[in-house]
Amino acid sequence: PWVVAREAARARVERAEQEGPAGLAEAEAALRTAQEAQVEAERKLAEVLAETAEAERQYSAARIETEQRSLAEAHATKLRAQVQSGEERRQTLEKEVQQEQEAATAAEAATADIRRRCRDLRAKIVETERRLQKRYNSVVPMEDVVALRRMSDRQERDIAELRR
C-alpha cells in the first residue's frame, strides 16, 4: 500500500511540476488583474472621498450661510419692531406735546384774562380811593383821618394777637 501511495504522490508531484508553470502564470495573471482592480478601486475610493469632502465643505458653507441669513432676518425683524415701537412712541409724545401746548395756551389766555381783571380792579381801587380821598379831604379834617387810620391799625394788630 505504501508503494502505491508513494507512486500516487510521485504522480501528483510530476503532474504539479508539469502543470505548475502554467498555473503559476495563470495565478500571476489573476494576481495582476486583482492588483489592477485594487488600484482602480483605491483610485475610485479616493475620488469618492474627495467628492464627499467637497460635498461636506459645501454643506457646511450652506449651513453657515443659512445661519447668517436667519440671524440677519431676526435682526431685521427686531429693527422693524423697534422702528414701529419708536413711531408709536413718537406719535404718543407728539399728542402729549400738543395737549401741553393747548393747556399752555389756555393757561396764557386765563392769565391774560386775570391780569386784565386785576388791572380793572386796580383802576377801580384807585378810582374809589381817589373819590374817598376827595370825600374825606373835603368833609373830614386830616387829623381825624390820620387818627382813624392809626386806630384801625391798632385794632388790626389786637385782632391778630387775639387770633394767635
Secondary structure as a PSIPRED ss2 file (coil, helix, strand):
# PSIPRED VFORMAT (PSIPRED V4.0)

   1 P C   1.000  0.000  0.000
   2 W H   0.000  1.000  0.000
   3 V H   0.000  1.000  0.000
   4 V H   0.000  1.000  0.000
   5 A H   0.000  1.000  0.000
   6 R H   0.000  1.000  0.000
   7 E H   0.000  1.000  0.000
   8 A H   0.000  1.000  0.000
   9 A H   0.000  1.000  0.000
  10 R H   0.000  1.000  0.000
  11 A H   0.000  1.000  0.000
  12 R H   0.000  1.000  0.000
  13 V H   0.000  1.000  0.000
  14 E H   0.000  1.000  0.000
  15 R H   0.000  1.000  0.000
  16 A H   0.000  1.000  0.000
  17 E H   0.000  1.000  0.000
  18 Q H   0.000  1.000  0.000
  19 E H   0.000  1.000  0.000
  20 G H   0.000  1.000  0.000
  21 P H   0.000  1.000  0.000
  22 A H   0.000  1.000  0.000
  23 G H   0.000  1.000  0.000
  24 L H   0.000  1.000  0.000
  25 A H   0.000  1.000  0.000
  26 E H   0.000  1.000  0.000
  27 A H   0.000  1.000  0.000
  28 E H   0.000  1.000  0.000
  29 A H   0.000  1.000  0.000
  30 A H   0.000  1.000  0.000
  31 L H   0.000  1.000  0.000
  32 R H   0.000  1.000  0.000
  33 T H   0.000  1.000  0.000
  34 A H   0.000  1.000  0.000
  35 Q H   0.000  1.000  0.000
  36 E H   0.000  1.000  0.000
  37 A H   0.000  1.000  0.000
  38 Q H   0.000  1.000  0.000
  39 V H   0.000  1.000  0.000
  40 E H   0.000  1.000  0.000
  41 A H   0.000  1.000  0.000
  42 E H   0.000  1.000  0.000
  43 R H   0.000  1.000  0.000
  44 K H   0.000  1.000  0.000
  45 L H   0.000  1.000  0.000
  46 A H   0.000  1.000  0.000
  47 E H   0.000  1.000  0.000
  48 V H   0.000  1.000  0.000
  49 L H   0.000  1.000  0.000
  50 A H   0.000  1.000  0.000
  51 E H   0.000  1.000  0.000
  52 T H   0.000  1.000  0.000
  53 A H   0.000  1.000  0.000
  54 E H   0.000  1.000  0.000
  55 A H   0.000  1.000  0.000
  56 E H   0.000  1.000  0.000
  57 R H   0.000  1.000  0.000
  58 Q H   0.000  1.000  0.000
  59 Y H   0.000  1.000  0.000
  60 S H   0.000  1.000  0.000
  61 A H   0.000  1.000  0.000
  62 A H   0.000  1.000  0.000
  63 R H   0.000  1.000  0.000
  64 I H   0.000  1.000  0.000
  65 E H   0.000  1.000  0.000
  66 T H   0.000  1.000  0.000
  67 E H   0.000  1.000  0.000
  68 Q H   0.000  1.000  0.000
  69 R H   0.000  1.000  0.000
  70 S H   0.000  1.000  0.000
  71 L H   0.000  1.000  0.000
  72 A H   0.000  1.000  0.000
  73 E H   0.000  1.000  0.000
  74 A H   0.000  1.000  0.000
  75 H H   0.000  1.000  0.000
  76 A H   0.000  1.000  0.000
  77 T H   0.000  1.000  0.000
  78 K H   0.000  1.000  0.000
  79 L H   0.000  1.000  0.000
  80 R H   0.000  1.000  0.000
  81 A H   0.000  1.000  0.000
  82 Q H   0.000  1.000  0.000
  83 V H   0.000  1.000  0.000
  84 Q H   0.000  1.000  0.000
  85 S H   0.000  1.000  0.000
  86 G H   0.000  1.000  0.000
  87 E H   0.000  1.000  0.000
  88 E H   0.000  1.000  0.000
  89 R H   0.000  1.000  0.000
  90 R H   0.000  1.000  0.000
  91 Q H   0.000  1.000  0.000
  92 T H   0.000  1.000  0.000
  93 L H   0.000  1.000  0.000
  94 E H   0.000  1.000  0.000
  95 K H   0.000  1.000  0.000
  96 E H   0.000  1.000  0.000
  97 V H   0.000  1.000  0.000
  98 Q H   0.000  1.000  0.000
  99 Q H   0.000  1.000  0.000
 100 E H   0.000  1.000  0.000
 101 Q H   0.000  1.000  0.000
 102 E H   0.000  1.000  0.000
 103 A H   0.000  1.000  0.000
 104 A H   0.000  1.000  0.000
 105 T H   0.000  1.000  0.000
 106 A H   0.000  1.000  0.000
 107 A H   0.000  1.000  0.000
 108 E H   0.000  1.000  0.000
 109 A H   0.000  1.000  0.000
 110 A H   0.000  1.000  0.000
 111 T H   0.000  1.000  0.000
 112 A H   0.000  1.000  0.000
 113 D H   0.000  1.000  0.000
 114 I H   0.000  1.000  0.000
 115 R H   0.000  1.000  0.000
 116 R H   0.000  1.000  0.000
 117 R H   0.000  1.000  0.000
 118 C H   0.000  1.000  0.000
 119 R H   0.000  1.000  0.000
 120 D H   0.000  1.000  0.000
 121 L H   0.000  1.000  0.000
 122 R H   0.000  1.000  0.000
 123 A H   0.000  1.000  0.000
 124 K H   0.000  1.000  0.000
 125 I H   0.000  1.000  0.000
 126 V H   0.000  1.000  0.000
 127 E H   0.000  1.000  0.000
 128 T H   0.000  1.000  0.000
 129 E H   0.000  1.000  0.000
 130 R H   0.000  1.000  0.000
 131 R H   0.000  1.000  0.000
 132 L H   0.000  1.000  0.000
 133 Q H   0.000  1.000  0.000
 134 K H   0.000  1.000  0.000
 135 R H   0.000  1.000  0.000
 136 Y H   0.000  1.000  0.000
 137 N H   0.000  1.000  0.000
 138 S H   0.000  1.000  0.000
 139 V H   0.000  1.000  0.000
 140 V C   1.000  0.000  0.000
 141 P C   1.000  0.000  0.000
 142 M H   0.000  1.000  0.000
 143 E H   0.000  1.000  0.000
 144 D H   0.000  1.000  0.000
 145 V H   0.000  1.000  0.000
 146 V H   0.000  1.000  0.000
 147 A H   0.000  1.000  0.000
 148 L H   0.000  1.000  0.000
 149 R H   0.000  1.000  0.000
 150 R H   0.000  1.000  0.000
 151 M H   0.000  1.000  0.000
 152 S H   0.000  1.000  0.000
 153 D H   0.000  1.000  0.000
 154 R H   0.000  1.000  0.000
 155 Q H   0.000  1.000  0.000
 156 E H   0.000  1.000  0.000
 157 R H   0.000  1.000  0.000
 158 D H   0.000  1.000  0.000
 159 I H   0.000  1.000  0.000
 160 A H   0.000  1.000  0.000
 161 E H   0.000  1.000  0.000
 162 L H   0.000  1.000  0.000
 163 R H   0.000  1.000  0.000
 164 R C   1.000  0.000  0.000
